[in-house]
Amino acid sequence: MSYDVDAVRKLYPALAEGLAHFDSPGGTQVPEPVSDAVAASLRSAVSNSHGAFASSARADATVDAARVAVADLVGGDPRGVLVGPSMTALTYRLATALSRRWSAADEIIVTRLDHDANVRPWVQAAARAGATVRWADIDSDTCELPLEQFESLIGEATALVAVTGASNAVGTRPDVRAIADLAHAVGALVHVDGVHLTPHAFIDMAELGADFFACSSYKFCGPHLGMTTASPELLESVEIDKLLPSPAEVPQRFEYGTSQFELLAGLPATVDYLAGLVPGKEGSRRERLRAALAAVAEYEDGLFAALYDGLCALKGVTVYGHAARRTPTVAFRVAGHSPRAVAEALGGQGLCVWDGNYYAVELTRRLGVEDSGGMVRAGLAHYNTAEEVDRLLAAVQRLG
């Protein structure tokens, strides 16, 4: 059975409001199976974890099921799944902990393509440790991240490379595996920001070469949580500040405070929903995810071709980034209008787009648009339609 967007859309009560959501890189809408799972948890007796009674056991089971679901999604080990309030919070925790090993002899590599959550925590931690930060730059015409620069950036002093799986601003997908191979050849760790990639691709951490893979479930139709996955053995080697009575084991020692059990209950429902996007497929949840996300990618690529080509063809519209390999996300500007004015005009017509820098501030600085309002961003999700793309193109054309 092929991908059926009409059937999928019926699972989203929010879409009945009539808004066309091109804002998914900033957060997706939530399908009923996920909201039902969260609501069911809130209606059930769930107590704090590690107690000697049934409602506490239910909390423990909720946490365990969430870790298994995330591991299935990214190809990791449930014992290495960290869950927190956001990817940013988890990355700061990791950066602070890992930087205890660094000294003035170490170098940390970050990129100008990344969301700041995969830049600033590492830059600030390096500064505290006295380590050197080295920058991988973009090609400003294509918004590609040229691979050859990493051959000179990465060396024996490199301790960690932080790189995005896909740009949340312009959609560029760097060659993460090739970068990781260079890093691993000198014994460096690789932290991959997969927040924008995960909704649009089947993830295999080992295939990517990621030592740490970070993502956020609210970017793929789940609850507002962040997750970072690593091997349990790697996490065991990382010391982190924690409260004295809190668990010393991994992954729990990285997770501060009481878990948000109702949101964790939504994670298995989210991954099950994604795995079921193409009904009738058999096999493990991981195998069904592979098939479903391949169908989603094919569908999104078709929609995006129309959106991208349509914007490029419009007079007065400047499209940023012409990467050969990308997610269905495009950033643009309209001559004579600030990005905020464009977003407001489109918003008034029920078309949801973002404007600004979307926290990819190094990118907007590099492109020379930061001081003039950044760019307008339109990103597709698997619930968008061809009719919505036509609406957006027509509205932008009228502005131009």
N, C-alpha and C positions, 0 to 999 in steps of 0.2 A: 504494500500500500504506500502511495506517495504522500508527501507532506501536505496536510490539509489546513491551510491557514484559517479558513472559516470555522472549522471545528475547534481549533486552538483558541481563537478569539472569544468563543462562547464561554470559555473558562475564566474570563477576565471581566468581572463586574464593572471595573473602572472604565473599560473601553466603551461602555454604553453611554458615557457622558458625551461622546462625540469628539473629544479632542484627538488630534493626530500626534502621537508621541514620537518625536525625533530627539527626545532628551534622554534616551536610554543609556548613553555613556555615563551620565550622571546618576543613574538609578532607574531600574525598570519597574513596571507595574507588577502586581502580585496575582497569580491565579488562585482560584478557589481551593484547590487541594492544599495549598500552602497556608492560606489564611485559616482554613478549617483545622489544620493540624495545630496551629498556634492557639486558636480558640479552644480546641479540645484540651490542650495542656492547661490552659488557664481555668477551665471548668473542672479539671480533675484535682484530686488530692496529690499535690507535689510538695514535698518538704525539702529542706536543705539536704545536701549529699552526705554520704558515709554514715548514716544513722542505722540503728538496729531495728527498723520498722518499715512497713510496706511502702509508705509514701516517700520515704527517703530512698528506698531501693528503686522506686520509679524514677526518681531524679537521676540516680546513677545510670540506669538503663537508657535514659534520654541522652545523657552525655555520650555514652558508649556508641549508641546508634548514630549520633551526629558525626562522631569521628570516623566511623566506618563509611558513612555516606560521602564525606569529603574525600576520604582515601580512594573510594571508587571513582570519584569524579576526576581526580588529578593523577591517579596511578601511584599513590603513596601507601604508606604503612599507617594504619589507624593509631598505632602507638607513637607516631611522630606528628600528629595533627594538633596544632595549637589553635584555640578559638578565643577571640577577644572582641572588644567592642568595635574595632575597625582595623583595617590593614595598617593604617598609620600608627596606631597604638602598638601593635605587635612589632612593627619594624623599629620603632624607637626602643622597645625593650631589647630586641636582638642587637641593635647597634650599640647600645650602652653596654650590654654584656660582652659582645665580641671584642669591643674596643679595649677591654682590659688586657687583651693579649698584645695590643699594638704598641709600637714605640716610634721614635723618630726614624727608624730604619725601614718602616713599612709604608706602602703606598696603597691607596684606595682609589678605585676607578668608578666614576659615575658618568652619566651621559646628559647631554642637553636635549635629548628626546623625551626624557622621563617625566612623569608626574613627580611633583616635589616630595611626595611621600617616599620615593625611592632615591631621593637626592639628599635632602636636608638632614635626615637622621644620620646618614653616613658622614656627611661633611662636618656636622657638629661633633660627632663622636671622634672623628679623626683629629679635629682641632684640639679636643681635650687630651688626646693621647700623644699629640705632637707628630702624628703621621701626616704624610703628604697626600693631597688630593690631586688626581689627574683627571682631566676631562676628555671624554670622547665627544666629538662635534658632529653636527649634521651637515649634509649637503643642503644648503638653503633653497635650492631650486626644486629638488625632489623630496626633501625631508627624509631621505634615507640616512642610515647610520653606517657610513662606509666601513666595511670590515677591515680593510688593510691598515687603518690607523691603529687597530688593536694589536697588531703585530709589533708595533713600536711602543705602545702604551703599556702592554703587559710584559712584566719581566720578573726576575728573581725576587724583587722587593714587593711584588704585588701580594697583598693579603686577601683582598676581596674585590670582586667586580659586581656592581649593581646595574642591572640592565632590564629594560622593559620587554615584556613579551609582545606588546603592541602599544603604540602611542594612543593615549586616550583623547588626544587633541586632533591628530590628523590620520590616525589609523595605521601608520607604518608598522610593519612587522619585521624587526631586524633578524638577522641570522643568529639566533641565540645559541644554537648548538655549536656553531663554529667559534663563537666568542668563548663559550664555556670550555671548549677543547683547549683553546689557548691558555685559559686561566688554569685549568686543571694540570696542564703540562708543567706549570711552575708551582703547583701546590696551593693555589689560591681557591677560595670559596666563591660561589656564584649565587647571588640573590636575585631571583627573577620576580619582577612585579607582573603578575598575571591577571591583574584586576580587569583590564580591558580585553584581554585575549580570551579568557575562560568562557564568556558567553557565546563566542563565535567559532570555537574550535575544540576538537577532542584533545584533551591534555594528557601528555605522558611525561612526567617529570624526568624520568631516566632518558627518554629520547631527547628532551630539551637540554639535558645536562645541568639541571637546576639542583643545587644543594639545598636551597630554600626556595619554595614556590608560594607566593602570597596571592590571595584573591579575596573578593568580597561578595557574599551571597546576594546582597541587594542589587548587584549588577547583573545577576542571572536569575531574577524573578523570585528571590528568596528573602529571608528576614535580614534586618540590618545587623550583620555580623562580619567580622574579618577572620580569615583563616590563613595560617602559614604552616606548610608541611615540610618536614625534613626527615631524615632517617633518625630513628631513636638513638642510634649510636652517636651520631653527630650531636644531637641535643644533650646527651649525657656528658659530653665533653665541655659543655657551655655552662659556666656558673652564672647565676643571676640573683639579684637581691630579692628576698622574699620575707614574709612574716615567719617568725620562729615556729609557730604551730602548724603552718600550712604545709601541704605535701612536699616532700623533697624529691619525689619521683618525677620523671618526665612522662607525659608532657605537662602534668598539672602544675609543676613549680613555675612555669612561665605564665600561668593564668591567674591574675590577681583577683581576689575577692570571690564572691558567690557567683556562680554561673547564671546566665539568663535562660533558665530552663525552658520557658515558653518559646523563646526564639530558637533555641537548639532543637526543639521538637519540630520546628519548621524545616530544618536542614534535610533530613531524610525525605520529607515530602517534596522538597524542591528537586532533589536529585532524582527521585522516582518520577516526578513530572517530566523532567528533561529526558529521562530514559524512555519515556512513553510517548514522546512527540511523534513517533511513527508507530502507530499501533500494529500489533500482530507480530512484531519481532520477538524471537526467542533467545534464550541464553542468559548469562549472568547480567546483573545490572551494568557492569562495566562494558560488556559486549553490546548491550542495547544502547548504551550511551554513545558508543562509537558509531553505530548505524544512525541513530537519531541526529547526532550533531553533524554528521556528514550531510544528511538531508537538509538540515537547517542551513548549513554553509552554502549549499547549492542554491537554496531558495533566496537567501540574503544576497548572494552574489548577483543573482539576476536582477533583483530590485535595485541593488546599488549601482549596477552598470547604467541603468536608466537615470538614477539620481545624479551620479557623477558626470556622465556625459551631458545630461541636460543642463547642469549648472555651468559646465565648461563652455557650453554653446551660447550662454546668455550674454548679451552685451552689457558691459558695465560690471560684470561679476568677476572677481579674482578668486580663483581656487588655489589653496595652499597645499602643496604636497602632491607629488605624482609618483609615489612609490609603486613599484611593480607588484609588491606583495603587501596586502593591507587588509584590515577589517572594514566592514561597511560603515565607515565614518569619514566625514568630509568637513573641512573648515574653509570658510570663504568670507569675502567682504563684498559689499555692494557700493559702488561709487556714489559719492554724495550723501551717504548715510553712515552714521556710526554703527558699530555692531549692536549696541544696546537699542538704538532706534529701529534697526531691522528686526531684532528679537521682539520688541514691543509691537511692531506692526504685524508681524506674523502671529504673535500671541493673540492679538485682537481678532484674528481669523481662525482661532482654534488650532494653531500649528505651534507645537511646543519645541523650541530650539534654545540652545544655550548661547550666551555671548561671554566674552572675556578671555581669560587664559586657562580656565578649568584646572588650575593648579599646575599646569605645564609651563611655568613661568620662564624657565630657561629657554624653552622653545620660542615663546612669543617675543622674548628679548632678542633672540638670535634672528628672528624673522623681521624685526624692526616694527612690530605692531603693538608692543606692550603699552607704550605711552599713549596710544590713540584708541584704546578700548579693546585690543585683542582681535578676536575673530568671531564669526558666527559658526556654530557647530551643529551639524545635523547627523545623527547616528541612527542606524536602523537596528531594530530587534526583530526576532522571528515572528512577532505578531503584527508588524507593519504590512501594508498592502500597496499594490500598484496604484490604486486610486489615491491613496494618501500621498504617494510620491508625486503624482500628477498635480495634486492640490498645492503641494509645496512649490513645485517648479513654476506653476502659474502665478502664485503669490509673489515669488521672488522676481519673476519677469515683470510684473506690474510695478514693483519698486524700482527696478532698473530702468 
